[in-house]
Amino acid sequence: MQGRASRKGAVLLAGVLALCGLGSAGAGAASAAPGYQLTFGSTIDTSATSGPLIVKGHRSNTTEPMIADQIIDNNPDPDTVRAGIGQLIYEAFPDSLSHRHWHFKAFVRYQLRSTSDLSLVRPDNKAGFCLSDPAFAPDFCGSLKPEALAIDEGLGPGTSDYYPPTLEGQYIDITGLPRGDYWLVHWVNSGKEICESDYTNNAAAVKVGLWPKGYGVAPYVAQKEAVKPFPSLYADLTPPAGCDQASTPGFGAPDLAPKTPAELGSTVAPPGTPPSSPGTPSAPKLSKRLARRYVVRALTKRFHRRPKHLRQACKRLSRTSFRCGVQWRSRQYRYRGSVRIFTVRVQNGYERRFDLRVRRTDRRCALAHAGGCSRTFKAKNRRL
């Protein structure tokens, strides 16, 4: 009888401790705590007066790593080949059909740094980037080509490479960080593997306040001061070997500069989610300024060149979509039409996409003939 009573008492005590969150149940409760991620968009600009960034990957067979070389266009002098500046890796994200291609490793670093001494607090989760200017990456960084032996990537002068906050890897894990202010830093070419004409503008940052109302209490992030360019994080600004500059404007080494981090948000990862796997955020609001940038990207993707002297008139359709009337001229052609930028839900987040309908008219033909001088271009539900 005494043994039965003691067992009943032990069971009762264990139940009381579990209800109070004590005892062995406490370990399980701690492991079930959610995680938090700071999400953001990022943009890298190239100077219009410097040369293009050209990266060529190569390997002799599919078992070897894809070695990346930088090609410096020294027109009219011969090109400079800087061999072995890094690697390209093929990444296939299961939740994105458009994000399966070759990435140049560590092109940009996302970092959370201390506001007192700039020490590193948290690193990023991004492995690499597709340098997707159609003029230098005609197959979108070897899209759906994991067995490729050669890959071409790059960014032309005066272009931008944008990554939205809904894309894989566009976050920093902030789980467990104390309340306070931090610098969110975007640092391009942090290892100086790429030869550039200027290294003083390679970082941009925004000060963020975490947990303004206490840890785990929404809103989790408050945006504060933005700084561009951010003070240099390099120990030495000396260019690497082989970075001779061309004398012709628009050629030679590129000049890379990040914009300040934008579209800041946060996500909550469900209990048990691995730290490297972000939760599903709500669709970020699409601003008019960002929609206009998407329009340029959509037209460049469809016509394989960036339109010059583009005129836009944009009207908001919803929180996450715009329709923009567009017109521009190129040689003897006049272009008029509209582009719709919108947001769709995918398995692990959201994607920006576009529709367009543009009519091209040959002005020389129109002066000589009554008709037959126009052609209509269309695109439907295309990924940006």
C-alpha positions, 0 to 999 in steps of 0.5 A, spaced: 500 500 500 505 504 501 509 503 495 502 504 491 501 511 494 508 513 493 507 512 486 501 515 486 504 521 489 510 521 484 505 521 478 501 527 481 507 531 483 510 530 476 503 533 473 504 539 477 511 540 475 509 540 468 503 544 469 508 549 472 513 549 466 518 545 471 522 539 471 523 535 465 517 538 461 521 545 461 526 542 456 521 540 451 518 547 452 524 550 450 525 546 444 518 548 442 520 556 442 519 559 435 525 562 431 525 569 428 528 572 422 530 579 419 528 579 412 530 584 407 531 586 399 538 588 396 540 591 390 547 592 387 548 597 382 554 598 377 557 605 375 555 607 368 562 610 367 566 603 369 567 597 366 562 591 366 563 585 371 564 579 367 565 572 370 566 566 366 565 559 370 569 552 367 571 545 369 573 539 365 568 534 368 562 534 372 565 531 378 570 538 379 568 544 382 566 550 377 572 555 377 570 562 376 575 567 372 574 575 372 574 578 365 576 585 364 574 588 358 580 593 356 578 595 350 581 597 345 587 593 349 586 586 350 582 583 355 585 581 362 583 574 365 584 574 372 583 566 373 581 563 379 577 568 383 572 564 386 567 558 385 560 558 382 555 553 385 549 550 382 543 551 387 536 548 386 531 550 391 525 545 392 520 551 393 522 555 387 522 553 379 526 559 377 531 559 382 535 553 380 541 555 377 549 557 378 551 562 383 557 566 384 559 564 391 559 570 397 558 576 392 555 580 397 555 579 405 549 580 409 551 582 416 548 584 423 554 588 426 554 592 433 553 599 433 558 600 438 565 597 435 562 594 428 564 587 431 560 581 427 554 579 431 550 575 426 552 572 419 547 571 413 545 564 410 546 566 403 551 562 399 551 565 392 548 570 387 546 569 380 549 575 376 543 575 371 544 581 366 542 578 359 547 581 356 552 577 360 548 571 362 544 569 356 541 562 359 540 566 366 546 563 369 545 556 367 538 555 369 536 548 369 543 546 367 547 542 373 551 538 368 554 544 365 561 545 364 561 552 362 557 558 365 557 565 363 555 571 368 555 578 369 553 585 370 553 591 365 555 598 366 549 602 369 545 596 371 542 593 378 542 586 381 536 586 385 534 580 390 527 581 393 526 579 401 521 573 399 527 570 395 531 564 399 537 566 403 534 574 404 534 574 411 539 573 418 537 569 424 535 574 430 533 568 434 535 570 441 539 576 440 538 581 446 534 588 445 537 594 442 540 597 436 544 594 430 547 595 423 544 591 418 550 591 413 550 589 405 557 588 403 559 587 396 566 583 394 567 583 401 573 578 400 576 583 394 576 577 390 573 581 384 578 587 381 574 594 382 576 601 380 573 603 387 573 599 394 570 605 398 563 604 396 562 597 397 558 597 403 551 600 405 547 599 412 541 601 415 540 601 423 535 597 426 532 596 433 530 589 435 524 588 439 522 595 441 516 592 445 520 586 448 523 580 445 518 576 441 513 582 441 511 584 435 513 589 431 520 585 432 524 590 428 524 598 427 528 601 421 532 607 423 538 611 420 540 609 413 548 610 411 550 609 404 556 608 403 558 605 410 565 606 412 570 602 409 570 595 412 576 593 409 583 592 413 586 595 406 584 598 400 589 596 396 587 593 389 589 585 388 594 584 383 592 584 376 587 590 376 590 595 371 585 600 369 583 601 362 583 608 359 577 608 355 570 610 359 565 604 360 571 599 360 576 596 365 574 594 372 567 595 374 565 599 380 560 595 385 556 599 390 550 596 394 544 600 395 541 601 403 538 595 405 530 596 403 523 592 404 525 590 412 521 585 415 520 579 419 518 572 419 516 567 425 519 560 424 514 555 427 517 551 433 522 545 430 524 549 424 531 549 422 535 555 423 537 555 416 530 555 413 526 561 414 518 561 415 513 564 410 512 572 411 506 575 409 507 579 402 511 585 402 507 591 400 510 593 393 512 601 393 511 605 386 518 606 386 520 599 386 514 597 381 518 602 376 524 598 377 521 592 376 518 595 370 525 596 367 527 589 369 521 586 366 522 590 359 530 588 359 528 581 360 523 581 354 527 585 349 534 583 352 536 590 352 535 596 357 530 601 354 533 608 354 529 614 356 524 610 358 517 614 360 513 611 365 506 612 368 504 607 374 497 606 377 496 602 383 492 596 383 492 593 389 497 593 395 502 588 391 501 590 384 501 596 379 500 597 372 505 602 368 504 605 361 511 605 358 514 608 352 521 609 349 524 610 343 530 606 340 533 607 333 527 608 328 523 604 333 517 607 337 515 602 343 508 603 347 504 599 351 503 597 359 506 592 364 503 589 370 507 588 376 504 583 381 505 578 387 504 571 387 504 566 392 509 560 392 510 554 396 515 557 401 513 565 400 512 570 394 514 572 388 514 578 383 512 577 376 510 581 370 505 581 364 506 586 358 503 588 352 508 592 348 507 595 340 513 596 336 512 601 330 517 602 325 517 610 324 521 609 317 516 604 315 510 608 317 512 614 313 513 610 307 507 605 308 500 606 310 500 599 314 504 593 316 509 597 320 508 595 327 509 588 331 506 587 338 510 583 344 507 580 349 509 576 356 504 573 361 506 571 368 513 571 367 518 571 373 522 577 374 
